Amino acid sequence: MALSQGLLAALDAASPAARLEFLQALADRFGPDPKAVGPALTRATKNPDDTDAIEALHVAAEPRRQELLRRLNLSRGGTAALIRLREELLRHLRDTPSLRRVDADFSHLFGSWFNRGFLSLRHIDWSTPANILEKIIRYEAVHAIQSWDDLRNRLQPTDRRCYGFFHPQLADEPLIFVEVALTDHIPGEVASLLDLTRQPIDADQASTAVFYSISNTQRGLAGVSFGNFLIKQVVEELKAELPNIKTFVTLSPVPGFAAWLADQRAAGDQGLLPADLRDSLTALDQPGWHGDPDRAEALRAPFMAAAAIYFLRARDRKGRAVDPVARFHLGNGARLERLNYLGDISPNGMKQSHGLMVNYLYDLDRIEANHEAFAERGITAAAGQVERLLPPAAPNSAVPATS
């Protein structure tokens, strides 16, 4: 324990170059012990039915840095220190590929230490301690919180909720949190939800729970999945508290759409957009186009067609939906319910998606079937109103994966 505490203190005080040298040492010197792996592999190869031999090989093949990280984790503040260390490691991965071995061990250990069984769900409201509320302001990653009044508007009214997952080793650090609006309809734009002058409704009058912001807070825990558990547990919490809530949807950003659309327009006939559709989108190049009602209305149909192609036909090199938010919600079993034109006309919304927002519907009776179809066959569950936005497929288009 003393050695662990001393090492963590030394790392905290070390220069960035020294910490990188430490990470490289973990990669180069603290892998599996070759002297132990060789005999264990020989024994397991000669006796493939010997479960003890296979278990001995498994033990011998474990990188020694995993045990080192476990011992560091025992120190006071060790968990938080290791999360910070992995965050630093992630910044070096591109330039130092050998660190991927260390990152794999971090991912393995964090997946165990931060599994759902260790997490507690907390309702965050205006009475939550200020040190946690300050972190909600700092960590909000979707719709920036501009002031304490803005935060109060998201936490205090009867038609607003916020929930977060916490870990016992990080008692005052939310790992992920979700902001929820209780409404009487499925919203298509975010400004009304964030409006400081809006009139709240009584929670008992609401029929719809809208998940409009989900923020991961610890970059060092990248790849450890919390969001799927969070949404499903919050749904259960809301169902128990407010039986009148029947519809559970998101109002989600589309962070990669503007960049994808620019690439597709530049790709010409080699892309997924038909020539007439590309020609119809030239008005996007004019600054402030969304503020001109006539120009915005003229763009609506081709823009929405391009958005439908993005979600239903475009695939990345691994054959997945290109949008990371879509992969998250569709992987959770949600359905692509509605595309919302100019749903977020904030500067950030226009920059990342030309204002496009999406509703994903969590139909409790279909979640498992949708998840299995998406995970096993790549099928995107989409509402008919989204599918009807698709133009006829061009010869070089991917086959639509919809249901």
C-alpha positions in Angstrom: 0.0 0.0 0.0 2.8 2.4 0.9 4.7 1.6 -2.3 1.5 2.1 -4.4 0.8 5.4 -2.7 4.3 6.5 -3.3 4.3 5.5 -7.0 1.0 7.3 -7.6 2.3 10.4 -5.9 5.5 10.3 -8.0 3.4 9.9 -11.2 1.2 12.9 -10.2 4.3 15.1 -9.7 6.2 13.8 -12.8 6.5 15.6 -16.0 4.4 14.5 -19.0 7.6 13.0 -20.6 8.3 11.0 -17.5 4.7 9.7 -17.3 4.9 8.7 -21.0 8.2 6.9 -20.2 6.4 5.0 -17.4 3.6 4.0 -19.8 6.1 2.8 -22.3 7.8 0.7 -19.5 4.4 -0.9 -18.8 4.1 -1.9 -22.4 7.7 -3.1 -22.9 8.6 -4.7 -19.5 5.4 -5.7 -17.8 3.7 -8.1 -20.3 3.3 -11.8 -19.7 6.3 -13.6 -18.2 8.0 -15.5 -21.1 9.6 -18.0 -18.6 6.2 -18.9 -17.3 4.3 -18.9 -20.6 6.6 -21.3 -22.4 6.2 -24.3 -20.1 2.5 -23.6 -19.6 1.9 -23.5 -23.4 3.9 -26.7 -23.9 1.9 -28.5 -21.2 -1.4 -27.3 -22.6 -0.5 -28.2 -26.2 0.5 -31.7 -25.2 -2.6 -32.2 -23.0 -5.5 -30.3 -24.7 -8.1 -32.0 -22.5 -6.2 -31.0 -19.3 -8.3 -28.2 -17.9 -5.7 -27.5 -15.2 -3.0 -27.0 -17.9 -5.3 -24.6 -19.8 -6.0 -22.7 -16.6 -2.3 -22.5 -15.8 -1.7 -21.1 -19.3 -4.4 -18.5 -18.8 -2.7 -17.4 -15.5 0.8 -17.3 -17.1 -0.4 -15.4 -20.1 -1.9 -12.5 -18.1 0.2 -9.4 -18.5 2.0 -8.6 -15.2 1.0 -4.9 -15.6 -2.6 -6.0 -14.8 -1.5 -7.0 -11.3 0.5 -3.8 -11.0 -2.6 -1.8 -11.8 -4.7 -3.8 -9.3 -2.2 -3.0 -6.6 -2.2 0.7 -7.5 -6.0 0.7 -7.4 -5.8 -0.4 -3.7 -4.3 3.0 -2.7 -6.4 5.8 -1.5 -7.4 7.7 -4.6 -6.0 5.0 -6.7 -9.0 4.5 -8.9 -9.2 8.2 -9.8 -5.5 8.3 -10.5 -5.7 5.3 -12.8 -8.5 6.9 -14.7 -6.4 10.1 -15.2 -3.5 7.9 -16.3 -5.5 6.1 -18.9 -6.8 9.5 -20.2 -3.2 10.5 -20.7 -2.5 7.2 -22.4 -5.3 7.7 -24.9 -3.7 10.9 -26.0 -0.5 9.0 -27.0 -2.1 6.0 -28.8 -1.9 7.4 -32.3 1.8 8.2 -32.0 2.8 5.3 -29.8 1.0 2.2 -31.1 2.8 -0.1 -28.6 0.7 1.5 -25.8 -2.3 -0.3 -27.2 -1.2 -3.3 -25.1 -1.5 -1.2 -22.0 -4.8 0.2 -23.1 -6.2 -3.2 -23.6 -5.4 -4.0 -20.0 -6.9 -0.8 -18.7 -10.1 -1.6 -20.7 -10.2 -5.2 -19.3 -9.8 -4.0 -15.7 -12.1 -1.0 -15.9 -14.8 -3.2 -17.5 -14.7 -5.3 -14.3 -14.3 -2.5 -11.8 -17.1 -0.3 -13.3 -19.6 -3.0 -14.2 -23.3 -2.3 -13.5 -23.2 -4.1 -10.1 -20.9 -1.4 -8.6 -22.8 1.6 -9.9 -25.6 3.5 -8.0 -28.2 5.6 -9.7 -28.9 9.0 -8.1 -31.5 11.6 -8.8 -29.7 14.9 -9.2 -31.8 17.9 -8.4 -31.5 21.5 -7.1 -30.8 20.2 -3.6 -27.8 18.1 -4.7 -24.5 19.3 -3.1 -23.0 22.2 -5.0 -19.7 20.4 -5.7 -21.7 17.8 -7.8 -23.8 20.5 -9.5 -20.6 22.3 -10.5 -19.5 19.1 -12.2 -22.8 18.8 -14.0 -22.1 22.3 -15.5 -18.5 21.4 -16.4 -19.2 18.0 -17.9 -22.4 18.8 -19.9 -21.3 17.8 -23.4 -24.4 18.2 -25.6 -26.1 21.5 -24.7 -23.7 23.7 -22.7 -25.1 25.1 -19.4 -24.7 28.8 -19.6 -25.3 29.8 -16.0 -26.7 28.7 -12.6 -30.1 29.9 -13.8 -29.8 27.6 -16.8 -28.9 24.7 -14.5 -31.8 25.5 -12.2 -34.1 25.4 -15.2 -33.0 21.9 -16.0 -33.2 20.5 -12.4 -35.8 22.3 -10.3 -39.1 22.4 -12.3 -41.5 19.6 -11.7 -41.3 18.6 -15.4 -37.5 18.1 -15.4 -35.3 15.3 -14.1 -31.6 14.5 -14.1 -30.0 11.1 -13.1 -26.5 10.0 -12.9 -24.4 6.8 -12.2 -21.9 7.0 -9.4 -19.2 4.6 -8.3 -18.2 4.1 -4.6 -14.6 4.9 -5.3 -15.6 8.2 -6.9 -18.4 9.2 -4.6 -18.8 12.8 -5.8 -18.0 12.2 -9.5 -20.9 11.3 -11.8 -19.6 8.9 -14.4 -22.5 9.7 -16.8 -25.7 11.6 -16.4 -28.9 12.1 -18.4 -31.2 15.1 -18.5 -34.9 14.4 -19.0 -37.8 16.7 -20.0 -41.3 15.6 -19.2 -43.7 16.8 -21.9 -47.1 16.1 -23.5 -45.6 15.5 -27.0 -42.5 14.4 -28.8 -40.5 17.5 -29.4 -38.7 18.2 -32.7 -36.5 21.1 -31.5 -34.4 21.7 -28.4 -34.7 25.5 -27.9 -38.2 25.2 -26.3 -36.8 22.6 -23.8 -34.0 24.9 -22.7 -36.0 28.1 -22.8 -35.6 29.9 -19.4 -39.0 31.6 -19.8 -41.0 28.5 -20.5 -44.0 27.6 -18.4 -43.4 24.2 -16.7 -46.3 21.6 -16.7 -47.2 19.4 -13.8 -45.4 16.1 -14.0 -48.7 14.3 -13.7 -49.9 15.9 -17.0 -46.9 14.6 -19.0 -47.2 11.7 -21.3 -43.7 11.7 -22.7 -40.2 11.5 -21.2 -37.5 13.1 -23.5 -33.9 12.2 -23.0 -32.3 15.3 -24.5 -28.7 15.2 -23.1 -26.5 12.3 -22.1 -22.9 13.2 -21.0 -20.0 10.9 -20.2 -17.7 12.6 -17.8 -14.5 10.6 -17.5 -12.5 10.4 -20.7 -10.3 7.8 -19.0 -13.3 5.4 -19.0 -13.8 5.6 -22.8 -15.1 2.3 -24.1 -16.7 1.3 -20.8 -20.4 1.3 -21.5 -22.8 3.0 -19.0 -25.4 4.6 -21.2 -27.4 1.6 -22.1 -27.9 0.6 -18.4 -28.6 4.3 -17.5 -31.4 4.8 -19.9 -33.1 1.6 -19.2 -32.9 2.1 -15.4 -34.2 5.7 -15.7 -37.1 4.4 -17.8 -37.9 2.0 -14.9 -37.6 4.8 -12.3 -39.9 7.1 -14.3 -42.5 4.3 -14.9 -42.7 3.6 -11.2 -42.9 7.3 -10.2 -45.2 8.5 -13.1 -47.4 5.8 -14.5 -48.9 8.4 -16.9 -45.6 8.5 -18.9 -46.1 6.1 -21.8 -43.6 7.3 -24.4 -39.8 7.4 -24.0 -37.8 9.1 -26.7 -34.6 11.0 -27.1 -34.0 14.3 -28.8 -30.5 13.6 -30.0 -27.7 15.5 -31.9 -26.2 14.2 -35.1 -22.5 15.2 -34.6 -21.1 13.8 -37.8 -23.7 14.8 -40.3 -22.3 18.1 -41.6 -18.9 16.6 -42.2 -20.3 13.5 -43.9 -22.6 15.6 -46.1 -19.6 17.8 -47.2 -17.6 14.7 -48.1 -20.5 13.2 -50.1 -21.1 16.4 -52.0 -17.4 16.5 -52.9 -17.4 12.8 -53.9 -19.8 13.5 -56.8 -21.1 10.4 -58.5 -18.8 8.2 -56.4 -20.9 9.0 -53.3 -24.3 8.1 -52.2 -26.1 11.3 -53.1 -27.8 11.5 -56.6 -26.7 14.4 -58.8 -30.0 16.2 -58.5 -29.9 15.9 -54.8 -26.4 17.3 -54.6 -27.4 20.3 -56.8 -30.4 21.0 -54.6 -28.1 21.3 -51.5 -25.9 24.2 -52.8 -27.9 26.7 -50.7 -26.2 25.1 -47.6 -23.1 27.0 -48.6 -24.7 30.4 -48.1 -24.2 31.8 -44.6 -27.3 32.2 -42.6 -29.5 30.2 -44.9 -31.6 28.9 -42.1 -32.7 32.4 -41.2 -34.3 32.9 -44.6 -37.7 31.2 -44.4 -38.0 30.8 -48.2 -34.5 29.4 -48.6 -34.9 27.1 -45.6 -38.2 25.7 -46.9 -36.7 25.1 -50.4 -33.9 23.1 -48.7 -36.2 21.0 -46.5 -37.0 18.1 -48.9 -33.5 17.5 -50.3 -31.9 18.0 -46.9 -34.2 15.4 -45.3 -33.6 13.0 -48.2 -29.8 13.3 -47.6 -30.4 12.8 -43.9 -32.3 9.6 -44.5 -29.5 8.3 -46.7 -27.0 9.1 -43.9 -28.9 7.0 -41.4 -30.3 4.2 -43.6 -27.7 3.7 -46.3 -24.3 5.1 -45.2 -22.0 2.6 -43.5 -18.4 2.9 -42.2 -15.5 0.6 -43.1 -16.8 -1.9 -40.5 -20.2 -2.0 -42.1 -21.8 0.0 -39.2 -24.1 3.0 -39.2 -21.8 6.0 -39.5 -23.3 8.1 -36.8 -21.9 7.3 -33.3 -25.1 8.5 -31.5 -27.2 6.3 -33.8 -25.0 3.3 -33.1 -25.5 3.9 -29.4 -29.2 4.2 -29.4 -29.9 1.6 -32.1 -27.6 -0.8 -30.2 -29.7 -0.2 -27.1 -32.8 -1.3 -29.0 -34.3 2.0 -29.9 -36.0 2.8 -33.1 -35.1 5.7 -35.5 -38.5 7.5 -35.0 -38.2 11.0 -36.6 -35.7 13.3 -38.3 -36.1 16.9 -37.2 -35.2 19.7 -39.6 -33.6 22.7 -37.9 -34.1 21.1 -34.5 -30.9 22.8 -33.1 -30.0 26.1 -34.7 -27.4 27.0 -32.1 -24.0 27.7 -33.5 -22.8 24.3 -32.5 -25.9 22.6 -33.9 -25.5 24.3 -37.2 -21.8 23.5 -37.3 -22.0 19.8 -36.6 -25.3 18.9 -38.3 -26.8 21.9 -40.1 -29.4 21.9 -37.3 -30.5 18.3 -37.8 -31.8 16.5 -34.7 -33.3 13.0 -34.2 -35.9 11.3 -32.1 -35.0 7.7 -31.1 -38.0 5.9 -29.6 -37.6 3.3 -26.8 -40.6 1.0 -27.3 -40.3 -1.2 -24.3 -42.0 -4.1 -26.1 -39.6 -3.9 -29.0 -36.2 -3.1 -27.4 -34.9 -6.6 -27.3 -36.0 -7.5 -30.8 -34.6 -4.2 -32.2 -31.3 -4.8 -30.4 -30.9 -8.3 -31.7 -31.7 -7.3 -35.2 -29.2 -4.4 -35.1 -26.4 -6.3 -33.3 -26.7 -9.6 -35.2 -27.8 -8.5 -38.7 -27.1 -4.8 -38.9 -30.8 -4.0 -39.4 -31.8 -0.4 -38.4 -35.2 -0.2 -36.9 -36.8 2.8 -38.5 -40.3 4.3 -38.6 -42.1 4.5 -41.9 -42.0 8.3 -41.9 -38.2 8.1 -42.0 -38.0 5.4 -44.6 -40.3 7.4 -46.9 -37.8 10.2 -47.0 -35.3 8.0 -48.9 -34.9 8.8 -52.6 -34.6 5.8 -55.0 -31.3 4.0 -54.5 -28.5 4.8 -57.0 -26.6 1.8 -58.5 -23.6 2.4 -56.2 -25.7 2.9 -53.1 -25.6 0.4 -50.2 -28.7 -1.7 -49.7 -30.9 0.0 -47.1 -30.8 -1.8 -43.8 -34.1 -1.0 -42.3 -37.1 -2.6 -40.7 
